[in-house]
């Protein structure tokens, strides 16, 4: 059980005075409280010592955060708590000492999901609104390979890779827009919910403390508003965010005699130019190619 109670005092506000907008001192006090009962249950079955099946059902509950419930201009957003039922089932296996695999399917049924507001729904392009009922269905998979178990040489490698697929859609009738362009967004994708994510890390370790690390990440296309517009708006706050790949590499040297670790890392090796977000203030690009190093000393 979770009980959330908050109060806020608004000392400055924006008001319409004689047809113009002005900022004035004010004193608006309001508060609210939310009570959530959050049950959950899970089961794990060991088929063999190297094979486990698991499943679970849990109630999701997240009260609106105070920092999200008010704009920088003092406008109070009437946000409800996020409520959901979450289901999962999967398998974990370690068929060999050097290999672990996992596969999980899931379904999340939100009664209300808080999402970024958009101009298409009558907002100003920033802030959050109650998105209503949404469904998120998909799977995630992971694999870990470690050659340390072979012990043939002092060298060993480790590969960690994971991927996920999720289809996130509005699951109930919800109409947005004015009378001239009113439309039902049921079955549209929710904002900022890419269908595919994948990542992998390969690390190679030597017996004398030198390690090489390679990392790759992939994020598929994602929409940024409820109507799933693909053409960018003039202010950059809506429009499709295209898929992108990024690769990182690094070296690390562990000097055991002086209890120190030296590292050098190159982020975004290919200098991929990509958009990470369009809200709240327009396009924000991803990290460019960046080289940095570090030293860690243990006393």
HUGI-V554977 format. One record per backbone hydrogen bond with DSSP energy under -0.5 kcal/mol. CO is the residue of the C=O (numbers start at 1). NH is the residue of the N-H. Records with the same first field share a line. If there is no record, write none. Layout:
BEGIN
CO->NH + NH
END
This chain:
BEGIN
2->36
4->34
6->32
8->10 + 30
9->11
10->28
11->26
13->24
15->17 + 22
17->20
20->17 + 22
22->15 + 24
24->13
27->29
28->10
30->8
32->6
34->4
36->2 + 38
37->39
39->59
41->57
43->55
45->47 + 53
48->51
50->94
51->47 + 48
52->92
53->45
54->90
55->43
56->88
57->41
58->60 + 86
60->84
62->82
65->68 + 69
66->69
69->77
71->74
75->71
77->79
82->62
83->111 + 112
84->60
85->109
86->58
87->107
88->56
89->105
90->54
91->103
92->52
93->101
96->99
98->146
99->96
100->144
101->93
102->142
103->91
104->140
105->89
106->138
107->87
108->110 + 136
109->85
110->134
112->83
113->131
115->129
118->121 + 123
119->122
127->117
129->115 + 131
132->113
133->171 + 172
134->110
135->169
136->108
137->167
138->106
139->165
140->104
141->163
142->102
143->161
144->100
145->159
146->149
147->150 + 151
148->151
156->205
157->147
158->203
159->145
160->201
161->143
162->199
163->141
164->197
165->139
166->168
167->137 + 169
168->190
169->135
170->187
174->185
176->183
183->176 + 185
185->188
188->170
190->193
195->166
196->220
197->164
198->218
199->162
200->216
201->160 + 203
202->214
203->158
204->212
205->156
206->209
209->254
210->206
211->252
212->204
213->250
214->202
215->248
216->200
217->246
218->198
219->244
221->195
222->241
223->192
225->228
230->240
233->236
238->233
240->242
241->222
244->219
246->217
247->269
248->215
249->266
250->213
251->264
252->211
253->255 + 262
254->256
255->258 + 260
256->259
259->298
260->255
261->296
262->253
263->294
264->251
265->267 + 292
266->249
267->290
268->271
272->274
274->286
277->284
278->282
284->276 + 277
290->267
292->265
294->263
296->261
END
